[in-house]
Amino acid sequence: VKFLVLLSTALYCAEFVCAVVLCSEYSESLDRLWMAATLTFALVHAFLTQLALTFIHRDLGRDRPFVLFLHLLLLGPVVRCIEALVIYFQAGKKEEPYFTISRKVKLKGSQGTPTEREIGHSAHKLAAHRNAFKRAAVIQAFLGSAPQLTLQLYITIQEKYMLPARVALIVITLLSITYGALVCSVLAIQIKYDEFKVRLRPAAYLCMVLWRGLEIATRTAALVLFSTALTYWVIPVGLGNLALFFALPWLLLWRKKAPLPDSVEKSLSKAGTLVALCLVTFLYACINTFCYSTIQLNLASWDLIDKHLSWSQMAAYYAFRFLENTFLVVMWYFFRSDFYEYVCAPLLVLQLVTGYGMAVAFMMIFYQYCHPCRHLFRHNVADCFRCDCCRKDAASQRSTPKPSPSLGTRSADC
């Protein structure tokens, strides 16, 4: 909890400070357009981060005017970080009544051992801070850092020189997006396997960092290169991606003929629920524009999350994204400007295509060998390559399985 809170706050503060410094340099060089765009992306994710932290902690219904004032000054993550650290260092110094009892299944290979743990008030407050910072990190990454990274790379190519503040902002935004995608992947595992005690090993984190870093870097590079060659055509590409992934959950909801879920927030009206669902769907669309979200929305479910791992959906996404990235890079190759005359264009195209292929390879390695709940999968990556899943499904339809309360039966249903 301490590491997550400190890292999220450090990335937030560093990115905002670098954006402000860069805006001042743009102002001195009379680059008003670049200054306005940089400041807009910095302020948008800052305001959304404050709203997320305030909404999750329910501060509007509590008497905390000083905390709300700091949120208005865009210092919400800082005061939340200090509050979480104070709770962390004071925990365990005095005996306190437990808040609740957590029942989890501890996995060791394919065997599960039920465990119980008492959760005190301090641990419950720290969990609330951890969950709030996780969601704020995802919002910061894909609603602020991702557009900021694309913009600064485009400005660098257009102006043909590098400012120190711009280099720092590019590095920080890339780290922020990779960290947000990593948090999104871990959240997906924890949500889908809520009844199990999930612990990721260092090899799993390394695999996910390589997978997410290569995926985001190659995707952003393809968009930036395409925008430098065909500037106005990148707008329909970006809007088309957002519209496709925004409409997909609503189309699935309409197909199932299900009503709007009323579990978002009990105090919200129907209009407020619709606005909240639209914001969640927009965040989902922004994540899928740059990388695979791993958390699939299901608006017909009470918890809004589809807990079923769909290999066909994942394969369709990566096939579509691979073809789109290849198309963007090839179009840049044919319409590139004179700025790239000293760059080996065919080699750059090959590097970007190979980089995205390596990202997909690290993703498959993660699910095959490093996923903490891989023993619960009904099928894995190797089964899909051997088409064992088709034969197993056909065999399971011919034979009727006997009901059993063992972990294996629960894992197959999961």
ABEGO torsion letter per residue (X at the ends): XAAAAAAAAAAAAAAAAAAAAAAAAAAAAGBAAAAAAAAAAAAAAAAAAAAAAAAAAGAAABBBAAAAAAAAAGAAAAAAAAAAAAAAAABGABBBBBABBBBBBBBBEABBBBBBBBBBAAAAAAAAAAAAAAAAAAAAAAAAAAAAAAAAAAAAAAAGBBBAAAAAAAAAAAAAAAAAAAAAAAAAAAAABAABBBBBBAAAAAAAAAAAAAAAAAAAAAAAAAAAABAAAAAAAAAAAAAAAAAAAAAAAAAAGBBBBAAABAABBAAAAAAAAAAAAAAAAAAAAABBAGBBBBAABAAGBBABBBAAAAAAAAAAAAAAAAAAAAAAAAABBAAAAABBAAAAAAAAAAAAAAAAAAAAAAAAAABAAAAABABBAAAAAAGAAAAAAAAAAABBBBBBABAAAAAAAX
